[in-house]
Amino acid sequence: MDIRQLRFFTTIVDHAYNLTRASKHLQISQPALSQLVREFEELEQVELFQRHHGRLTGLTDAGQQFYQN
């Protein structure tokens, strides 16, 4: 994970998993942010976020551990 991806990850968590608010804060489009999250999870073969009906609802155990570190 590079510093940009780390910033995106922490911003999503800090904005209560709301991609719209996080993307506005980061000044990128929401679809671009969603794509970056998906690509990172696929590349690293780890799921960081819990999802319900396509929406981020929280962190997985791996995501929580990553956020704490």
C-alpha positions as CSV (number, residue, x, y, z in Angstrom):
1,M,0.0,0.0,0.0
2,D,1.4,3.4,-0.9
3,I,0.8,6.6,1.0
4,R,-2.1,7.6,-1.3
5,Q,-3.9,4.4,-0.7
6,L,-3.3,4.7,3.0
7,R,-4.8,8.2,3.0
8,F,-7.9,7.0,1.1
9,F,-8.4,4.1,3.5
10,T,-8.1,6.2,6.6
11,T,-10.3,8.9,5.1
12,I,-13.1,6.4,4.4
13,V,-12.9,5.1,8.0
14,D,-12.8,8.6,9.4
15,H,-16.0,9.5,7.4
16,A,-17.9,6.5,8.8
17,Y,-17.5,4.4,5.6
18,N,-19.5,7.0,3.6
19,L,-17.7,7.0,0.2
20,T,-19.6,10.1,-0.9
21,R,-18.3,12.2,2.0
22,A,-14.8,10.7,1.8
23,S,-14.6,11.3,-1.9
24,K,-15.6,15.0,-1.4
25,H,-13.0,15.4,1.3
26,L,-10.3,13.8,-1.0
27,Q,-11.6,15.8,-4.0
28,I,-12.0,12.7,-6.2
29,S,-15.1,11.2,-7.7
30,Q,-17.0,8.6,-5.7
31,P,-16.8,6.0,-8.4
32,A,-13.0,6.5,-8.7
33,L,-12.7,6.0,-4.9
34,S,-14.8,2.8,-5.0
35,Q,-12.7,1.5,-7.9
36,L,-9.5,2.2,-6.0
37,V,-10.8,0.3,-2.9
38,R,-11.8,-2.7,-5.0
39,E,-8.5,-2.7,-6.9
40,F,-6.5,-2.5,-3.7
41,E,-8.4,-5.4,-2.1
42,E,-8.0,-7.5,-5.2
43,L,-4.3,-6.8,-5.5
44,E,-3.5,-7.5,-1.9
45,Q,-6.1,-10.4,-1.8
46,V,-7.6,-9.1,1.5
47,E,-11.0,-7.7,2.3
48,L,-10.7,-4.6,4.4
49,F,-14.3,-3.5,4.6
50,Q,-17.5,-5.2,5.5
51,R,-20.2,-4.7,3.0
52,H,-24.0,-5.0,3.1
53,H,-25.9,-4.7,-0.2
54,G,-22.8,-3.0,-1.8
55,R,-22.4,-0.4,0.9
56,L,-19.4,-0.3,3.3
57,T,-20.6,-0.9,6.8
58,G,-17.4,-1.4,8.8
59,L,-14.0,-3.0,8.9
60,T,-13.2,-6.6,8.7
61,D,-10.8,-8.0,11.3
62,A,-8.0,-7.5,8.8
63,G,-9.2,-4.0,8.1
64,Q,-9.4,-3.2,11.8
65,Q,-5.9,-4.5,12.4
66,F,-4.6,-2.5,9.4
67,Y,-6.2,0.7,10.7
68,Q,-4.8,0.3,14.2
69,N,-1.3,-0.1,12.8
